[in-house]
Amino acid sequence: MQVQVKILVENTTPVPGLIGEYGFAAHIAAGDKSILFDTGSSGALINNSRILGVELDKLDALVISHGHFDHTGAVMPVVEMNPALNVYAHSGIFKPHYVDHGVGNPIPIGTSFSLKDLQKKGAVFHEVNSFTEIMPSIYLTGGIPRTNDFEDAGFGFKTEINGEIVADNISDDSALVIRLPEGLVIISGCAHAGLINTINYCQQQTGCDKVLAYIGGTHLAMASEERIQKTIEALQALPISSIAPAHCTGFIPAAKMQQTLGSKLIKAETGMVFNY
């Protein structure tokens, strides 16, 4: 099976005509399947897909990595383009999500739609809370175990339980995994579960150690120096061929990873295409 991954939405782009937008979205052509992974935060998806030749009205599936606005902002327009679209995500994407910067009330950063909204438009929602094969050799992780001692979901994230605002570990965070004979292609929105936790879980569940590529957010932008260093050390020890960090990674963490990993690392930007 041949796999092509196109970055449709990322914070930046070097290509005239494309729009850089805070968020992430990627199109995956895997064999004869057309999959949209996340949708960015606003209108960049529609513009960029047209320019990059991605037919958003001919999708086989929409996969949502987690329930934050910068990954779900264009979900409803995409659903409206595709009658009976299969939508795959953790059930927790619909729970309240906030961020608390410590300067006022927590700010809502969750989805702008509900399960009923999707169903009213004809979408078929598939709840994926554990590691599941959604198409042949294509998997969605569901909730990812947090097993190491240095990765966390990120600072200031909150949710609401029984009317009380509490810490949010973003349990709905999921990644897409494609198993090829040569190894795994892992696509993640933000890796709130942790970059290393995500990769390790994909290896464990597929029984495949070799990672051809990790593409997507790593949520290292606000990470401590200790966490960044431990992440780099863990990446060095992994059998990974390439990593394309995006969106919430941050310039300094990406630069530090590149200093150590060299040509294995390329910063993902809107318009980039990866073939496997």
Rosetta blueprint (number, residue, H / E / L):
1 M L
2 Q L
3 V E
4 Q E
5 V E
6 K E
7 I E
8 L E
9 V E
10 E L
11 N L
12 T L
13 T L
14 P L
15 V L
16 P L
17 G L
18 L L
19 I L
20 G L
21 E L
22 Y L
23 G L
24 F L
25 A E
26 A E
27 H E
28 I E
29 A E
30 A E
31 G L
32 D L
33 K E
34 S E
35 I E
36 L E
37 F E
38 D L
39 T L
40 G L
41 S L
42 S L
43 G L
44 A H
45 L H
46 I H
47 N H
48 N H
49 S H
50 R H
51 I H
52 L H
53 G L
54 V L
55 E L
56 L H
57 D H
58 K H
59 L L
60 D L
61 A E
62 L E
63 V E
64 I L
65 S L
66 H L
67 G L
68 H L
69 F H
70 D H
71 H H
72 T H
73 G L
74 A L
75 V H
76 M H
77 P H
78 V H
79 V H
80 E H
81 M H
82 N L
83 P L
84 A L
85 L L
86 N E
87 V E
88 Y E
89 A E
90 H L
91 S H
92 G H
93 I H
94 F H
95 K L
96 P L
97 H L
98 Y E
99 V E
100 D L
101 H L
102 G L
103 V L
104 G L
105 N L
106 P L
107 I E
108 P E
109 I L
110 G L
111 T L
112 S L
113 F L
114 S L
115 L H
116 K H
117 D H
118 L H
119 Q H
120 K H
121 K L
122 G L
123 A L
124 V E
125 F E
126 H E
127 E E
128 V L
129 N L
130 S L
131 F L
132 T E
133 E E
134 I E
135 M E
136 P L
137 S L
138 I E
139 Y E
140 L E
141 T L
142 G L
143 G L
144 I L
145 P L
146 R L
147 T L
148 N L
149 D L
150 F L
151 E L
152 D L
153 A L
154 G L
155 F L
156 G L
157 F E
158 K E
159 T E
160 E E
161 I E
162 N L
163 G L
164 E E
165 I E
166 V E
167 A E
168 D L
169 N L
170 I L
171 S L
172 D L
173 D L
174 S L
175 A E
176 L E
177 V E
178 I E
179 R E
180 L E
181 P L
182 E L
183 G E
184 L E
185 V E
186 I E
187 I E
188 S E
189 G L
190 C L
191 A L
192 H L
193 A L
194 G L
195 L H
196 I H
197 N H
198 T H
199 I H
200 N H
201 Y H
202 C H
203 Q H
204 Q H
205 Q H
206 T H
207 G L
208 C L
209 D L
210 K L
211 V E
212 L E
213 A E
214 Y E
215 I E
216 G E
217 G E
218 T L
219 H L
220 L L
221 A L
222 M L
223 A L
224 S L
225 E H
226 E H
227 R H
228 I H
229 Q H
230 K H
231 T H
232 I H
233 E H
234 A H
235 L H
236 Q H
237 A H
238 L L
239 P L
240 I E
241 S L
242 S L
243 I E
244 A E
245 P E
246 A E
247 H L
248 C L
249 T L
250 G L
251 F H
252 I H
253 P H
254 A H
255 A H
256 K H
257 M H
258 Q H
259 Q H
260 T H
261 L H
262 G H
263 S H
264 K H
265 L E
266 I L
267 K L
268 A L
269 E L
270 T L
271 G L
272 M L
273 V E
274 F E
275 N E
276 Y L
